[in-house]
């Protein structure tokens, strides 16, 4: 996927695309000394990382104002969504200080820093100050669904909070295990970046 193809599929402006090009350039520079993404995925970064993140945008409620991204790593999907959606206040939680530093640099150089807060700490340490405040919680390639639900539940607003979790080919098996401990509404959305992938949009979450 080229930058132009990404822009057409994601429906982004030229200005936003330019910000994401800056993001990708920094990613390629830092990847040399810090393993941010799988090396084999970098040549197809516009699809595997940027569009994979951007496809979550239509799933975010129009009324959402705060998004919390768990285990942000290289910023997918949280930092991409912050760049695409100026109305969102985005909190990125990343315990690795080197990766947190990368996120801060990208946020600063793309102009997203004013609406992004980076928590360079473990998720458990950041949760108390963000508890019950997230309209949306996201995470990618962080943990199995059952564990993700346990991390997301205390962060989500009691009314109307949603979690967006992209998953791979084992999505249904993860959901089966999670259903033994959680009640929830689950909407399945086919991934547009990965033919074997599914995005779970989860709401009305409660422990059994």
C-alpha positions as CSV (number, residue, x, y, z in Angstrom):
1,X,0.0,0.0,0.0
2,X,1.3,3.4,-0.9
3,X,0.7,6.6,1.0
4,X,-1.7,7.8,-1.7
5,X,-3.7,4.5,-1.5
6,X,-3.8,4.8,2.3
7,X,-5.1,8.3,2.1
8,X,-7.9,7.3,-0.3
9,X,-8.9,4.2,1.8
10,X,-8.8,6.1,5.1
11,X,-10.3,9.3,3.7
12,X,-7.7,11.6,5.2
13,X,-6.7,15.1,4.1
14,X,-3.3,16.0,2.6
15,X,-2.3,17.7,5.8
16,X,-3.1,14.6,7.9
17,X,-1.2,12.4,5.4
18,X,1.8,14.6,5.8
19,X,1.7,14.2,9.5
20,X,1.6,10.4,9.1
21,X,4.5,10.5,6.7
22,X,6.5,12.3,9.4
23,X,5.4,9.5,11.8
24,X,6.5,6.8,9.4
25,X,9.9,8.5,8.8
26,X,10.6,8.6,12.6
27,X,9.5,5.0,13.0
28,X,11.9,3.9,10.3
29,X,14.8,5.8,11.9
30,X,14.1,4.6,15.5
31,X,13.4,1.0,14.4
32,X,17.1,0.6,13.6
33,X,18.0,0.8,17.3
34,X,14.6,0.0,19.0
35,X,12.4,-2.9,18.0
36,X,9.1,-1.1,17.7
37,X,7.4,-3.3,15.2
38,X,8.1,-6.6,13.5
39,X,10.9,-5.9,11.0
40,X,9.1,-7.9,8.3
41,X,6.0,-5.6,8.6
42,X,7.9,-2.4,8.0
43,X,7.9,-2.5,4.2
44,X,4.1,-2.7,4.3
45,X,3.7,-0.3,7.2
46,X,1.0,1.8,5.5
47,X,-1.3,-1.3,5.5
48,X,-0.1,-3.3,8.4
49,X,0.2,-0.5,10.9
50,X,-1.3,2.8,9.7
51,X,-4.4,1.6,7.9
52,X,-4.8,-1.2,10.5
53,X,-5.2,1.6,13.0
54,X,-7.2,4.0,10.9
55,X,-9.9,1.5,10.2
56,X,-11.0,1.8,13.9
57,X,-12.0,5.4,13.4
58,X,-15.6,4.8,12.1
59,X,-16.2,2.5,15.1
60,X,-15.6,5.3,17.7
61,X,-18.8,6.9,18.9
62,X,-19.4,10.4,17.7
63,X,-19.8,11.5,21.3
64,X,-16.5,10.1,22.5
65,X,-14.0,12.5,23.9
66,X,-11.4,10.4,25.8
67,X,-9.6,7.4,24.4
68,X,-7.2,5.3,26.4
69,X,-4.7,3.0,24.5
70,X,-3.2,0.2,26.4
71,X,0.4,-1.0,25.8
72,X,0.8,1.6,23.1
73,X,4.2,0.5,21.9
74,X,4.8,2.2,18.6
75,X,1.5,4.0,18.8
76,X,-0.7,1.7,16.9
77,X,-3.6,2.3,17.0
78,X,-3.7,5.0,19.7
79,X,-1.4,7.6,18.3
80,X,-2.7,7.2,14.8
81,X,-6.2,7.8,16.0
82,X,-5.0,10.9,17.9
83,X,-3.6,12.3,14.7
84,X,-6.8,11.5,12.7
85,X,-9.3,12.7,15.3
86,X,-8.5,16.2,16.8
87,X,-11.6,16.0,19.0
88,X,-10.2,13.1,21.0
89,X,-8.2,13.5,24.2
90,X,-5.9,10.4,23.9
91,X,-4.0,8.7,26.7
92,X,-1.2,6.4,25.7
93,X,0.0,3.9,28.4
94,X,3.4,2.4,27.7
95,X,5.6,1.0,30.4
96,X,8.8,0.9,28.3
97,X,10.5,4.3,28.7
98,X,12.3,4.1,25.3
99,X,9.0,3.4,23.5
100,X,7.3,6.2,25.6
101,X,10.1,8.5,24.4
102,X,9.4,7.6,20.8
103,X,5.7,8.3,21.3
104,X,6.5,11.7,22.7
105,X,8.8,12.6,19.8
106,X,6.2,11.6,17.2
107,X,3.4,13.4,19.1
108,X,5.6,16.6,19.2
109,X,6.7,16.4,15.5
110,X,3.2,15.7,14.2
111,X,1.5,18.4,16.2
112,X,-0.5,15.9,18.2
113,X,1.2,16.6,21.5
114,X,-1.4,19.1,22.7
115,X,-4.1,16.4,22.8
116,X,-2.0,13.4,23.7
117,X,-0.9,12.4,27.3
118,X,1.7,9.7,27.6
119,X,1.8,7.6,30.7
120,X,5.3,6.0,30.9
121,X,4.2,3.4,33.4
122,X,2.5,0.1,33.8
123,X,-1.2,-0.1,33.0
124,X,-2.0,-1.0,36.6
125,X,-0.3,2.2,37.8
126,X,-2.1,4.5,35.4
127,X,-5.5,3.0,35.9
128,X,-6.5,4.8,39.2
129,X,-6.2,8.3,37.7
130,X,-8.1,7.3,34.6
131,X,-10.7,5.0,36.2
132,X,-14.2,5.3,34.7
133,X,-13.2,8.1,32.4
134,X,-12.6,6.4,29.0
135,X,-15.2,6.6,26.3
136,X,-13.0,4.2,24.2
137,X,-10.3,1.8,25.2
138,X,-8.1,0.3,22.5
139,X,-5.2,-2.2,22.4
140,X,-3.4,-4.1,19.7
141,X,-1.2,-7.2,20.0
142,X,-1.0,-6.8,23.8
143,X,-2.8,-9.8,25.4
144,X,-5.6,-12.3,24.9
145,X,-9.1,-10.9,25.0
146,X,-9.9,-12.2,28.5
147,X,-7.0,-10.3,29.9
148,X,-7.7,-7.2,27.9
149,X,-11.3,-7.1,29.2
150,X,-9.9,-7.1,32.8
151,X,-7.6,-4.2,31.9
152,X,-10.3,-2.2,30.1
153,X,-13.2,-2.7,32.5
154,X,-12.0,-0.3,35.3
155,X,-11.2,2.4,32.7
156,X,-14.4,2.4,30.7
157,X,-17.2,4.8,31.5
158,X,-20.1,3.0,33.2
159,X,-22.5,4.2,30.5
160,X,-21.6,4.0,26.9
161,X,-18.0,3.0,27.1
162,X,-16.7,0.8,24.3
163,X,-13.5,-1.3,23.7
164,X,-12.0,-1.8,20.3
165,X,-9.7,-4.8,20.0
166,X,-8.3,-5.9,16.6
167,X,-7.6,-9.6,16.7
168,X,-6.1,-12.2,14.3
169,X,-7.2,-15.7,13.2
170,X,-7.7,-17.0,16.7
171,X,-10.3,-14.3,17.6
172,X,-13.2,-16.6,18.1
173,X,-11.3,-19.0,20.3
174,X,-10.3,-16.0,22.5
175,X,-13.9,-14.9,22.6
176,X,-15.0,-18.3,23.7
177,X,-12.6,-18.3,26.6
178,X,-13.5,-14.7,27.6
179,X,-17.3,-15.5,27.6
180,X,-16.7,-17.8,30.5
181,X,-15.9,-14.8,32.8
182,X,-17.4,-11.8,31.1
183,X,-20.9,-10.6,30.0
184,X,-20.7,-8.2,27.1
185,X,-22.2,-7.1,23.8
186,X,-19.8,-8.0,21.0
187,X,-19.9,-6.6,17.5
188,X,-17.6,-8.4,15.0
189,X,-16.2,-6.3,12.2
190,X,-14.1,-7.9,9.5
191,X,-10.6,-6.3,9.3
192,X,-9.9,-4.4,6.1
193,X,-6.1,-4.7,6.6
194,X,-5.9,-8.4,7.4
195,X,-8.1,-11.0,5.6
196,X,-7.9,-13.3,8.7
197,X,-8.5,-10.5,11.2
198,X,-11.5,-9.4,13.2
199,X,-12.2,-6.3,15.2
200,X,-14.2,-6.8,18.4
201,X,-16.3,-3.8,19.4
202,X,-17.3,-4.5,23.0
203,X,-19.8,-2.7,25.1
204,X,-22.0,-3.4,28.2
205,X,-19.1,-5.1,29.8
206,X,-19.5,-6.8,33.2
207,X,-17.8,-9.6,35.0
208,X,-19.8,-12.8,35.6
